[in-house]
């Protein structure tokens, strides 16, 4: 399984996260989930802008997903290729050999699925260089992500104080 992890330092977030403890449990989770969602979407847009474009399918498939673990109350933002973007990019020009592991005939469609090759673009292969777009963008955006999360949490706290949350 391919995984690039980046943990945002809690330096500026500690004081803000302590404020969430004053909220009721469910509302605190709701505010934090919204903050993680905003930060993840902002990161996915930055990743999209930095991706190399060959067919554009990988760029279209990049998105953000929020996962909340109920038992540990951990909320995670995942940025990567989404499912459902398998696309035909051409057809085979000739038949495969008889000994081929996955035989095909002339005229059969050729499909690409970004979920299956994002790790090759990110980490590279023997023949192609690594772009490291997820890792580099995440490292470059850490201060922005931290600021966005603080802003979203403060907005949630204000809404709770006003009674609109």
C-alpha atoms as one frame of an Amber mdcrd trajectory, in Angstrom:
protein
   0.000   0.000   0.000   1.297   3.438  -0.947   1.217   6.052   1.796   2.706
   9.517   2.195   2.165  10.837   5.673   2.624  14.338   6.933   1.732  15.370
  10.428   1.012  19.028  10.983   2.809  20.270  14.095   0.422  21.312  16.812
   2.518  24.356  17.789  -0.107  26.962  16.930  -3.011  24.559  17.278  -2.581
  23.512  20.921  -4.243  26.581  22.396  -7.064  26.454  19.890  -7.618  22.721
  20.379  -7.837  23.227  24.146 -10.713  25.643  23.504 -12.649  22.801  21.845
 -12.732  20.938  25.169 -15.168  23.559  26.458 -17.649  22.589  23.747 -19.985
  19.615  24.068 -18.294  16.448  22.777 -20.275  16.095  19.525 -19.977  19.780
  18.644 -16.222  19.737  19.255 -15.868  16.801  16.856 -18.065  18.569  14.309
 -15.945  21.733  14.418 -12.681  19.779  14.203 -13.973  17.645  11.319 -14.939
  20.784   9.408 -11.489  22.313  10.023  -9.710  19.164   8.792 -11.990  19.127
   5.734 -11.199  22.721   4.812  -7.453  22.123   5.205  -7.581  18.872   3.183
  -9.476  20.455   0.303  -7.026  23.352   0.190  -4.138  20.861   0.077  -5.790
  18.814  -2.694  -6.172  21.961  -4.840  -2.483  22.747  -4.367  -1.521  19.182
  -5.305  -3.665  19.402  -8.445  -1.887  22.582  -9.526   1.542  20.961  -9.222
   0.842  17.669 -11.000   2.377  16.912 -14.391  -0.247  16.593 -17.119  -0.143
  13.856 -19.739  -3.791  12.982 -20.248  -5.214  15.075 -17.374  -6.998  12.102
 -15.807  -4.742  11.987 -12.742  -5.230  15.704 -12.168  -9.025  15.338 -12.350
  -9.021  12.412  -9.935  -7.175  14.123  -7.067  -9.476  14.809  -4.150  -9.770
  14.903  -0.381 -11.591  12.558   1.968 -12.225  12.898   5.686 -12.052   9.773
   7.852 -13.167   9.789  11.472 -12.283   6.876  13.727 -15.105   6.524  16.237
 -13.279   4.603  18.975 -10.204   6.840  19.205 -11.889  10.099  18.097  -9.104
  10.680  15.550 -10.005  12.694  12.440  -7.800  12.261   9.363  -7.758  14.110
   6.048  -6.686  11.932   3.094  -5.542  13.466  -0.203  -5.068  11.230  -3.226
  -6.586   9.748  -6.370 -10.302   9.018  -6.127 -11.944   5.902  -7.518 -14.167
   6.074 -10.578 -11.804   7.782 -13.027 -10.879   4.716 -15.099 -10.798   5.995
 -18.678 -10.059   4.615 -22.125  -7.028   6.333 -23.652  -6.587   4.330 -26.845
  -6.682   0.915 -28.475  -4.100  -1.801 -29.004  -2.412  -1.669 -32.430  -1.605
  -5.401 -32.626  -2.266  -8.732 -30.921  -0.210  -9.780 -27.938   2.083 -12.806
 -27.984   0.604 -16.181 -27.134   2.717 -16.376 -23.958   1.523 -12.986 -22.622
   0.223 -12.957 -19.059  -2.707 -10.698 -20.020  -3.403 -11.349 -23.724  -5.195
  -8.790 -25.869  -6.361  -8.489 -29.473  -5.857  -5.698 -31.953  -8.531  -3.057
 -31.374  -9.097  -3.858 -27.679  -9.362  -0.694 -25.537  -6.485   0.538 -23.353
  -7.587   1.874 -19.975  -5.799   3.961 -17.349  -6.823   4.185 -13.709  -5.155
   6.933 -11.622  -5.619   4.945  -8.409  -3.272   2.316  -9.848  -0.435   4.623
 -10.906  -0.349   7.641  -8.542   2.396   5.943  -6.516   4.519   5.613  -9.665
   4.244   9.349 -10.357   4.937  10.222  -6.716   7.805   7.829  -5.977   9.164
   7.236  -9.496  10.465   4.010 -11.010  13.790   2.770 -12.312  13.104   4.556
 -15.583  11.216   7.665 -14.512  12.020  10.286 -11.929   9.969  10.812  -8.786
   7.822  13.945  -8.739   7.195  13.853  -4.940   4.290  16.248  -5.471   2.250
  15.061  -2.460   5.197  15.200  -0.080   6.606  18.530  -1.293   3.239  20.280
  -1.440   2.307  19.088   2.039   5.611  20.274   3.488   5.292  23.645   1.741
   1.683  24.124   2.861   2.099  23.241   6.564   1.886  26.871   7.772  -1.103
  27.540   5.514  -2.869  24.381   6.661  -2.247  25.274  10.307  -3.598  28.807
   9.757  -6.683  27.506   7.925  -7.431  25.049  10.715  -7.073  27.728  13.401
  -9.358  30.011  11.393 -11.993  27.274  10.916 -11.909  26.263  14.595 -12.236
  29.895  15.710 -15.185  30.329  13.333 -16.841  27.255  14.868 -16.235  28.570
  18.379 -17.788  31.940  17.436 -20.818  30.172  15.955 -21.228  28.196  19.164
 -20.975  31.377  21.220 -23.619  33.024  19.008 -25.865  29.956  19.244 -25.894
  29.257  15.493 -23.896  26.005  15.555
